Structures are given as C-alpha cells and as structure tokens.
Amino acid sequence: MTTAAEGEGPRRTHKSDAAFRTISEVAQELGVPQHVLRFWETRFPAIQPLKRGGGRRYYRPEDVALLRAIRTRLYDDGFTIKGVRKILDEKGVDGLIAPPAMTEASADAVPAAEAPVGREPNLPLDLPAVQHTGLSPHQRAEVRAAIGALVRLKNSLDQALADAEEASGQD
C-alpha cells in the first residue's frame, strides 16, 4: 500500500505488527547481518521461519520476538550461545523472551548526576567468578545493577546529610 503526501512521491507505509517480515527486514530491525540470523537458525531450533519457494524466509511476529530476545542476551547481556540455549532448554521460549525481574528503570532510580557512583569498601561490586555461587551470568548482572543502585542511593543520602549538617552549621 502506498500513500502520497502533497508534493511527495509515493512511499511505503509501515507494516502491521502482525505482518510477516523478510530476513532483510528482521536483520535491519535487529541491527545484525542476515547471515547472523541464518547462523542462529542452526544453533537455536526454536527459530523456525516459514520458507517459501526458493527458500525465502518469512518471520512471524513471535519469531521476531524470539530473535530480539536472543540478540539481547548475546549482545547486551553478554551470554554465550551455549548460555542462551541453556535458558531455552530450562525456561523455554517464554522464559527467554520475558523481561528480567530487574529493569534498568529500577536500577537507575537515583540519577547518576545527583549521586556519583563511588566504590565503597566491603561492597562486592565485582562478584567472584566461581560456579558455586549458583548465579547465572544474567543474575550476576542483575545483582551488580542492584548493588550499583544501592551505592548511588547511599551516596545521595550521604550528600543530603552533609548538606543538612552544613545548612544547620551556617545558622
């Protein structure tokens, strides 16, 4: 479907969220090359786009959501392919797509400009990299984010206390 505004030529409108996407559209949306999507298909059996004549791939909205979750875990959260496969095996597609319990919004409750992040003694911001902690890399990242938020909150409270003491000393 095309639309034309006054003085402009025809242009394509955006596809519906329920529309199938080609590999080039998905690759562009996720910011990865097409060959990466084809490679992921070989590593993650849950990715099964429809294939038409000539092998042309069409991704359903749920395929795109899965690919987006895989991309996030691999590129943003630092998981390995083996780690993402483990999540898929343990929690299934819904477990991989579901947002983590700790969101960035909650981790950034205190703006960094108001409370500079400082390294406090005895705070384990760098959690030990041993397997017996029982934490996955993603859980470790969530713990680090929570500790960072607590440190920023403590710094903010310390600054407010110092400001209050300074103000009471000037009266």
N, C-alpha and C positions, 0 to 999 in steps of 0.2 A: 504494500500500500504506500502511496506517495502523497505528500502534501506539498503545497506550494504557497509560500507567503508572497505578498506583493513585492515585486522586484527581485525575487529569488527564483532559482530553478527548482525543479523537483528534488526532494530529498526523502530518504527512508525514515520512517518513524521507528521508535524503539519497539523491540519485541515484547510481547506479554511475558510475565514471569513464568507462565505455564508452558511457553513455547519451547520446542526442542532447539538445541544450539549445535552448530557445527564445531568441529575441532578448532578451527581458526577463531571462532567467536569465544569459545571457552578459554583458549590459550591467551587471547588478548585480555579477557576479563580477569584472569588469574595472574597475568604477568609472567607466564612461563612459556617457553617454546613448545611447539606442537610435539616435537619428538619426546619431550619430557612426559607429556600426557600419555603417549603411546607406550613409553617405558613403564610408567606407573601401572598401566593395564596389565603388564606382565608380572608385576610384583604384588598387586592387590586384586585378588579375584573378585572382590565386591564391585569393582568398576567394570560394568558391562554395558557400554553404549550400544544402541541399536546400530546395525550395519546394513546398509542398503546395497544395491548393485554397485559393483566396482569397489566395495569395501569402505564406502564413505560412512563416517561415523556421525551419529546424531545422539547428543547427550540430553537426557531427560533432566528436569529441574532437580530431582533427587541425586542424579549423577553429579551435577554441578556442585551441589551442597557437599557431597562426599569429597569431591576433588578439592573444594575450598578448604575443608577440614584437614585433609591430608597435607595440602600446601602449608597451612598454618602450623601444623605440628612439625613439619620438616623444616620450614624456612624461618618461622618466627619463634617456635618453642625449642628448636634445636634437637628434635628427636631424630633418630636414625630410621631408615626404612624398617629395620627389624623391630624397633620400638613401636612404630605406628602399627605394624602387623600384629604385635602383641596386644595392643589396645583393641584392635578389631577382633582378635580372637577371644579376648576376655569380655569385652563390653559390647561388641557388635557395632554396626554402623551408627546406630543412635547414640551409643556411648562415645564414639569419636566425634560426632557432629555436635553433641551437647556442649554448651559453653562451660568452661571450668567454673568451679564454685567461687573463686576469687576473681573478680573483674578488675580491669585497670581503673575503673572509676572508683572502686572502693580502696584500691591501693594508693590512689592519688588524692585521698580525701583532704590532705593538707597540701596546698600548692607549694612546690619547691622554692618559689621565690620568697615565700613567707617564712619557711623553715628550712634552712640549708641542711643538706644531708651530711651528717658527720659520723665518723666511725667511733662508736662508743666502745670502751674496753669491755670485755667479757660478753659481747653480743656476737653470736655465731653467724655473721652475715655470710661467711664462706663455710657452708656446711661440709662436713667431711665427705669425701667421695668414696665411701665404702658401701658395699652392698647390704650389710647387715642393718642399715637404718630402716629398711623396709619402704623407703620412699622412691617413687619413680622420678625420673628427671623433671617431669611436669610438676609433680607435687613439691619437689625441692625448689623449683622456680616460684611456686605459689608461696612457700614458706619464706623465701628470700624477699618476695614482694611484701608480705605481711610484716616482716621484721623491718623492712625499709620504711613502711608506712608508720610503724610504731616509733621508729627513731625520729622521723620527721615530726610526729606528734609530740614526742618528748622535747625535741628542740624548740618547738613552738611554745610549749608550756614553760620551759626554762626561760625563753625570751620574754614571755608575758610576765613571769615572776620577777625577772630582772628589771623590766620596765616599771612594774608596780613598786618595787623597792626603791628605784631611782626617783620615781614621782613622789613617794612618801618622804624621802630624804630631802627633797627640794622645798617642801612646805614649811 
